[in-house]
Amino acid sequence: MKALIIHNPISGQGAFDEEIRRTRAFLCQEGWDVIGVEQTRGPGDATTYARKAVGQGCDAVFVAGGDGTIAQAVDGLIGSETALVVLPGGTGNVMARQLGLPIPGGSQPHPMLESARLNLSGGIRQVDAGRVHPKNDLNTHRHFLCWSGIGFDAQVNQTVNLDQDRKKRLGVNAAVIVSFLTLRTYAGTAAVIRVDGHRVRQRMIMLEATNIQLYGVFFTMAPNAILDDGLLDIFCFQGSSPVRTLLHALRMLSRSHLQDPKVTRYRARNVEVATYRSLPVHVDGDYFCHTPVVIEVMPRAVNLLVPPTAPGSLFSDGIGMAPPETTWNWMVRMAKDAQTAIRERSGLQ
């Protein structure tokens, strides 16, 4: 079995060089031929290296980075036989959390190495990916494994990523701080949305097309999302004021957004969004373009190595995976994440 490791050295808050060495040594002990470790230096590098792995006949690409790095690797793996393997090495590590993998800052001293072990004890699944492109530019597109967002969260992500030093220093707290600063002045705008051809008009604060259940570190946006059903879960958060934006955040935190009449939900293959005021668009946390934009699903276009810790509810058959997260499990996870954030912020790791 042949593999390539792609490592983003500037993602996350820690130095992962030793973790990468341990992980590579473990893979070699397990019989893998690791042809190299490629470090990304800028946007698009992970895509280039993933395509290189496909061209060299690699069975898998192990991506050690955040969700944005994983999305860039998906750009290079889409439609190929080469499997994607997630190793947590970013700030939020949402895809790793979704798969039940240990994350940096938790109780596991070597989360990347342990994630490699867990992944190798799992199996390959063909999962959906999303694809985003500006409405009038079919040749410029990006893929995502988690979500693509329009509006408030894309503005927050764009601002956070402008200062990489702050992001590395503060981690998840950087997004929390920028969210509150953005909240003071952010207002929604009129939008025309076409969901599988059905046209609706709404005043929109944020629209999220999600492929997974979790959203960010603290939220479960789409508890019924399935990774291999050929559909995206679409959430349109309506409103026009900072107060409404804050209410949406609080209701998502308490999981009551699913009953909110100001949140419209769809399951769709294609969504087209045009807005009166141009809004930023992100792909798995990385700024991509501005509206108008088209988001569509690519059914079962990625081979993903899935560990046995992933919840069964993520897949259409649910076979051989962990049970879905209960409310108690969610509360425990929130407490652990809060503990981790406090340690990282205070330097007590």
N, C-alpha and C positions, 0 to 999 in steps of 0.2 A: 504494500500500500504506500502510495507516494503522497506527500503533503507539503504545503508551503505555509509558513506562519507570516501573517501580516501584522505589524505592530505599529500603533500610533503612539510615539513616545511623549507627545505633549498632552494627550487626553488624560483625564483623571487628575488626582491630587498627589499620587505617590510615584515613586520610581519603580518601574516593573522589570528592569533589566535582569535581576536575579530570578524573578518569577518566570521570565521567558526562558532563561537558561534551564531552570528546573523542568519546565514544561517540555522543552525540546528533548532533554535527556530522557524524560519519562516516555515520550512518544517513541523514541529510538528503542528503548527497552521493550516496548510493546510491539516491536517489529515494523514500525513505520519508517519509511525512507524520507526524512525531512530534508528537502533540497535546499532550504535556506530560510533565513529570517529577514524579511524586507521591512525596513522602517519607512513610514510615510513622512514626507517633508512638507506637503501642501495638499490643497484640494485636488482630488482626482487621482492621487497616487495609489490609493487602495484599489481603485478600478483598474488601473494599469497593471498592478501586480496580480490581481485576480484573473485578468485576461491572460497574463503570462502563465499562471498556473494551469488554466484550461488548455492553453496551447501546448504545454509540456506534459499533458496527460495526467495531471494530479487527480487523485481520488477525492481530496478534501483540501479546503483552505481554512486554517484556523485563524480567526480574526480577533486579535487582542486590542480592544479599543472601545470607544463608546458607540452609541447607537448611530451616530453620523458616519463613523468609519465603517460600521457594518453595512449601512445603506450604500456607501460607495462601493464596497466589495460586491454587493448584490448587483450593482450596475454591470460589473464584469462577469458575473456568474449566471445571469439570467438566461434561461433556456439551455444551459449546459448540463452535463452529467456530474460535474464536480460539485461536491457537497460543501455547504457552508457550516462551519463550526464556531459557535459563539464562546469567546473567552472574555470575562468581565475585566475591562481596563479603562473605563471611562468615568464620567462624573455621575450620571444618573443610572447607567447600566440597566435600562428598563427592559430590554429584551432578555438580558440575563435573569433579571428578577422574574419575568414572565415564565421563563423556563425552569424556575426553581433553583437556579445556580447560586452558589455563595458569591457575595460581592465584597470588594475591598472595604475595610473598616469594620467588618463584622467579626463574628467569633472565630471564623475559620482563618488560621494564620497564613495559609497559602491558597487563596481563593482561585487563582488562575490554574494552579496545578490540580486542585480538587475538581474544578470544572472540567478539565481535560479528562480526568478519571470518570466522572459522571457521564460525560458525553460519549465516551467509548463504550460504556455499558448500556447505551441506548440504541436507537435505530434510526435509519434515514426515513424521513417523510417528505413527500412532495407537497410544498405549501404555496399559498398564493403570495404574490407581491403586488404592490400598487405601482402605478406609473403616472407621473405628472408631467404635463407639458403646457407651455403657454398656448392659448387658444389658436393663435395664428402662426404657430411655429411647431410643426410636427417633428422636426428633426432635432430639436433641443428638448431632451427629456431626462428625468431622473426616476429611479425606482426606490421604493421603500418597503421595509418589512414590518414596521410598526405603524406609523401614521404620517399623514400630511395635513398640515393645518393652515388656515387662512385667517388673518386678522390679529386678534390680541396676542395669542401665544406666539405667532410668527414674529410679531413686533418685539416681544420679550426676548425670544431666541436670537434675533438679529442684534439687539442691543448687547446681550450677554456676550455674544461671540466677537463683538468689536474689541473687547478687552480680555484677551486670553490670560494675561497675568492675574487679573482679578478672578476670572473663572477658575483658574488652577488653585489660587489661594483660598477661595471661599467655597468652592465646590457647589453643591446644590443650593447653598445659601445665596449665591450670586443671583440665581434665577428668582429666588423669593424676594430679594431686595429690589431687583429691577422690576418685578411684577407689581410691587406696591408703588414704585415711582411712576410706572407707566399707567397704572390704574387711575391716578389723579386726574389725568387729562384725556383718557381714551374714551371715545364715543363710537357707537356703531354707525353703519352706513347702509343705505338702500342697496339691495342685491336682487339680482335675477338668477335663480338657481334652476337648472334642468337636471332632474334625477331620472335616469333612464328615459329621457325624452319628455318627462312630465315637468311642465314649467310652473314655478311658484315664485312669488315676490315676497320678500321679507326684509325687515330691518335687522341687519346681522352684526353681532359683535365678533363672533368667531364661528368658523365651520371646521369640523374635524372629520376626516375620512380615516377610519382606523381599521387595522387588520388584526389587532390583538385586543385583549381585555383591559390591560393596564394603560394608564396615561400618566406620564411623568412618574415621579417617585411616590407620590402620596395618593393618587386617585385610581379608582377602577371606573373607567368611563363606560365600557361596553362589556358587561358581565356575560353576555351571550355571544360575543364575537367568536368566530371559528376560523382557524388559519387555513383551512383547505376546502371551504365551501363555495369558492368562486364568487364571493360577494364581499363588499366592503360595508362596514357599519358607518353611516353618515349621521353626524350630530350637528344641527344648526342652533347655535345659542343666540336668541333674539334679544334685542334691546337697543338702547341709545345712550345710556348714561353710565358713568363709573359705578354708581350704586348697583345697577343691574348686573354689571360685570362681577362685582364683589359677591352678590347674591348667587350668581352662577357658580363661583368658586366654592362658596360655603356649602351649597347643595351638592356639588360633586363630592366634596369631602365627606359628607354624611350619606352619600349614595341616594339622595332624594331627587336628583336631577331627572331621573327616569320618569317621575310623576309630574314634572314641571311643565305647565302648558306653554311656557316660553322656550322650551327646547323641543324642536321637531326632529324626529328620528326616521331614518330610512335604511333599508338594506338594498344595495344597488351594485350594478356592474360599472356604471359610468355616471359621473356628476360633473356638470359644467357650471362655473361660477363667474358671473360678471358683476362688478360693483360700481356704484356711482363714484365713490372715491377709491382710487387704486389702493389695494391692500397687499402687504407682503405675504408670501407663501413659503412655508418651510417643509423640508423633507427630513423626517427623523431628527429634527432639531437643528438642521442646517438651512440657512436662508437659500432659496433657489430663484424665485422670480416674483413678479407682482401679478395681480389679477388684470385681465380675465385669464382663466386657467381651466384645464380639463384634467380630471383625476379618474383613472380607470383601473380595473383589476386585471391582473395577468394570472389566470387560474393555474395553480400548481406548477409555477414556472421556476421554482427554486427547490433544490434538494437540500434539506436542512437536517443535520444530525441532531436528534432530539433526545435529551437525557430522560431517564425514568422519573425524574422529579417534576417534569412538566405536567400541568393539570390535564386530565382527560377531557375536560370541557373545551379545551382548545381545538380538538379535532373531531371530525364528523363521526368517527367510530368510537373514540375514547378508549381504545384498547391499550392495556399495558402501561397506563400513565397514572400519575398521582390524582387523588380526588380533587374536586374544585375547592377553592379557598372559601372557608367558612367565615362568618363575621368575627368569631374569636380569633381565627388565624390572622385575619386582616388587622385586628387590634394589636395582636402581638407583633406583627410585621411593622406597623406604624410606630410602636414603642421602640423597637430595635432601630428603625431608621432614625428616629428622633435622637436616640442615644448616640448613634454613629455620627450624626450631624453635630451634636454638642462636642463630642470628642475631637472631631476634625476642626471645628471652629476654635476650640480652646487649646489645641496642640497637645492633647493628653493621650494621643494614640500610642 
